[in-house]
Amino acid sequence: MRNNRPLARTITRRAFIQAGTTGAAAIAAFTNDSLGRVAAAAGRVADRAPADLARDETYWREIQQAFTLDRTIINLNNGGCCPSPRVVHEAFKRYLDISNQAPVYHMWQILEPNIETVRRRLAAAFGCDPEELAITRNASEALQIAQLGIDLKAGDEIVTTNQDYGRMLDTWDQRARRDGVTIKKISFPVPPPSMGDLADRLLGAITPRTKLLHFCHITNLTGQIFPVRQICDAARAKGIKTIVDGAHAFAHFPYTLADLGCDYYGTSLHKWLLAPIGTGFLYVRRENIESLWPLTATAASKAKDIRKFEEIGTHPAANHNAIAEALSFHEGIGTERKAARLRYLRNRWVDKLRSNPRINIHTSLDPAQSCAIGTVQITTVPTAKAVPQLWDKWRIIATPIVHAEYEGIRVTPNVYTTLEEIDTFIEAMERIAEGS
Ligand SMILES: Cc1ncc(COP(=O)(O)O)c(C=O)c1O
């Protein structure tokens, strides 16, 4: 659709294989068995409950070995962007190689139309109609399409939180400067007393001038999960639209659109789905598509087409097509199992460190309110000093979180993280806390 050249419609798969001999050779050269091994491992444990499988190191070793990592460092920042499993990275490189033969043909005519397969599969996983899902380069782009594309006038009010993502808050700030809209940011404690408290705070800030609520499905600062459906239903009843920032949610823990009920949803796929860097999607409820302006202008005839948000000019097809391989890898594990393992890894370090009088955990441990992400503070050592110590002495990567109301170290393991790596982190934190 993006490169809707007539030739694309006439090319068959057979013609592709005949024409793209280099591509076919590349496919053979890059073939490996990691996806098969993951699928076989999944088959062997098909009847096991997620919480039980979360402790099965034999199963998770198969997953760990599906990655090509540098095991001389311990990467506990999987909140920024993540390594792809080997099979995904190889698909990505293969599509780049195929593209480079004659990009105007191999990339535009052969690879690009297959974005529709990716759209269909992502929509099935998210639980929306494919005609409501645009593939973007990241969550920032997805969310900014919504933030900058909705008609608003001076005096209109947007309610958000002061723990939303910095770039998204900057985007609202720019709209305030440019269009005179008002941004109201609510505060909340970490962890909050309850999920209901979060809903009350956001909904309680609504005034007759409020046109939009913008909030995270799960925050990047402490991994707090919001009661999205409750908030969106209440907003909808008042005629207020909802933008939900799902950058950290998709493929992290189980949910579908039916659990959200929002108007707009943006996520990254290079975080928890483990897709190539430069991938995300935007969901727009069908009734909102026509009135939402794309960031890159398109013809009026495309106004009702979700693909208008993908008209970004020339771009690689490799990134978005390799999302399909990431979905296969993800589905080979299953979201329930992945979430159970991520909570198991998170609880392993939290359970050990929470009894330390020098350590505060800012993340709720209620499974409904959190998953892989945990934020921890060593009260005796400033975060700005503790994080470099983790790296300098232990080669552990973790993220400093410094918010106006609290600070801490954000820890995000992934499916490839080993128990030995978690235990090393526990030891490092205990030593740093006692000043040794
Ligand atoms: C809550 C939240 N929203 C949005 C983003 C932006 O994501 P991206 O960098 O993929 O555009 C991030 C990135 O970390 C995030 O944590």
The ligand as an ORCA input file, in Angstrom:
! r2SCAN-3c Opt
* xyz 0 1
  C       6.860      5.003     28.817
  C       7.581      5.231     27.520
  N       6.955      5.844     26.522
  C       7.543      6.067     25.341
  C       8.833      5.666     25.112
  C       9.461      5.929     23.801
  O       9.792      4.729     23.170
  P      10.715      4.724     21.888
  O      12.061      5.180     22.335
  O      10.675      3.327     21.427
  O      10.118      5.669     20.935
  C       9.545      5.020     26.129
  C      10.943      4.611     25.925
  O      11.613      4.122     26.790
  C       8.898      4.802     27.360
  O       9.540      4.195     28.373
*
